[in-house]
Amino acid sequence: MTNSRLRIAGIIALVLAGLSWLAEKTFYGGIDPNGVLQESFFLPLTFILAALGVILMLVSLLVKRRK
């Protein structure tokens, strides 16, 4: 992958992480009337995508410096 493709993939992963976080906050994440915490798959997906995005951005910066 070239440097620009890594950077674009990192930005896309970060945007998807933001959208996953927004979906989590909008539809889930509260406590229902029975006192049970409601969570979804979006919360761990947010962290996975955010970590992937940061790693891709760092790799694109390292590839740029190496050249």
N, C-alpha and C positions, 0 to 999 in steps of 0.2 A: 504494500500500500504506500502511496505517496503521502507526503506531509499534509497536503490539503485534504486528502481523503480521510486521514486520521482525525484531523481537526473537525471536519464536517460530521464524522461519525460521533465524535465526542460531544459536539453541540446538539446533535439529534438525541443522544442518550440523555443529556441534561434536560432538554425540553420535555422528553417523555417522562423523566423523573418528576419534573414540575407538574405535568398533567396528572400523573399518578397520585401525587401528593394532594392536588386539588380535588380529585375524585374521592380520595380517602376522607378529606375534611368535609366535603359536601354531602356524601352519602353514608359514611360510616364514622366510627371513632367516638361515638357517644355511649352513654349508659342507658339501657332501656329501662322501662318501669319496673322490671323484676330485679334490677341491680346488676345485670350482666353487661360486661363491657363488649361492645360490638366492634369488631375489627374485620378487615377483609384482606384479600391478597394484595391490595394496592400498597399497603404500608411496607411490607418487605420488598416489593417490587420497586418502590421509590428509592430505598437505600441501595439496592443492587444496581439500578440504572444510574444513580448519582455516582456511585463508586466507579462504575465502568466509564462514565463520562469523564470523570476527573483523571482516571488512569490514561484514557485515550488522549486527553489534552496534554498531559505531562509527557507522554511518549512522543506526541507530535512536536513538542518543544525540544525534546532531547534529540530527535532526528534532525531538526532544523539546526541545532547547535553543532552537531557532528559534521554536517556538510560544509 
